[in-house]
């Protein structure tokens, strides 16, 4: 398994999220993984299962670029439920 935080594998969609007044663009597996890791785990507590699913999908996509569709779908569900989209 490769290091997910350094992965430049593109996602199938880019996500533009406004966080603390700043626009954050997430377009690669590495960017998404860093975003999910940088936000406090307490803030993801309500969405713990979806957060875990997204991290696992991102780790898999970092090792196999063919899995970027599943990673994108997992992120889309998590961000939609967390009302970040």
C-alpha positions as CSV (number, residue, x, y, z in Angstrom):
1,X,0.0,0.0,0.0
2,X,1.3,3.4,-0.9
3,X,1.2,6.5,1.3
4,X,-2.3,7.9,0.8
5,X,-1.3,11.4,1.9
6,X,1.2,11.7,-1.0
7,X,-1.0,10.2,-3.7
8,X,-1.6,12.3,-6.8
9,X,-4.2,10.0,-8.1
10,X,-7.0,12.2,-9.4
11,X,-10.6,11.7,-8.2
12,X,-13.4,11.4,-10.7
13,X,-14.8,14.7,-9.4
14,X,-13.4,17.8,-7.7
15,X,-15.0,19.0,-4.5
16,X,-15.0,22.7,-3.5
17,X,-15.7,23.0,0.2
18,X,-15.9,26.2,2.2
19,X,-14.3,25.7,5.5
20,X,-13.7,28.5,8.0
21,X,-14.4,31.0,5.3
22,X,-11.8,29.6,3.0
23,X,-12.5,27.6,-0.2
24,X,-10.8,24.2,-0.2
25,X,-10.5,22.3,-3.5
26,X,-10.1,18.6,-3.3
27,X,-9.1,16.9,-6.6
28,X,-6.7,14.1,-5.7
29,X,-6.7,11.2,-3.3
30,X,-3.9,12.8,-1.3
31,X,-5.7,16.1,-0.9
32,X,-8.8,14.2,0.2
33,X,-6.9,12.0,2.7
34,X,-5.1,15.0,4.2
35,X,-8.4,16.9,4.5
36,X,-10.1,14.0,6.3
37,X,-7.1,13.6,8.5
38,X,-6.6,17.2,9.4
39,X,-10.1,17.8,10.7
40,X,-10.6,16.8,14.3
41,X,-11.9,13.2,14.7
42,X,-14.5,14.7,17.1
43,X,-16.0,16.8,14.3
44,X,-16.4,13.6,12.3
45,X,-18.0,11.7,15.2
46,X,-21.5,11.9,13.9
47,X,-20.3,10.5,10.5
48,X,-17.8,8.0,11.9
49,X,-18.8,5.1,9.7
50,X,-18.9,7.2,6.5
51,X,-15.6,8.8,7.5
52,X,-14.0,5.4,8.0
53,X,-15.4,4.1,4.7
54,X,-14.0,7.1,2.9
55,X,-10.5,6.8,4.4
56,X,-10.4,3.1,3.6
57,X,-11.5,3.8,0.0
58,X,-8.9,6.5,-0.3
59,X,-6.1,4.2,1.0
60,X,-7.2,1.6,-1.5
61,X,-7.2,4.2,-4.4
62,X,-3.7,5.4,-3.4
63,X,-2.5,1.8,-4.0
64,X,-4.6,1.1,-7.1
65,X,-5.8,4.1,-9.2
66,X,-8.7,2.0,-10.6
67,X,-10.4,2.4,-7.3
68,X,-10.7,6.2,-7.5
69,X,-14.4,5.8,-8.5
70,X,-15.2,4.1,-5.3
71,X,-13.2,6.7,-3.3
72,X,-15.0,9.5,-5.1
73,X,-18.3,8.0,-4.3
74,X,-17.4,7.5,-0.6
75,X,-16.3,11.1,-0.3
76,X,-19.5,12.4,-2.1
77,X,-21.7,10.5,0.4
78,X,-19.7,11.7,3.4
79,X,-19.6,15.4,2.3
80,X,-23.3,15.4,1.4
81,X,-24.3,13.9,4.7
82,X,-22.1,16.4,6.5
83,X,-23.6,19.2,4.4
84,X,-20.3,20.3,3.1
85,X,-21.5,20.2,-0.5
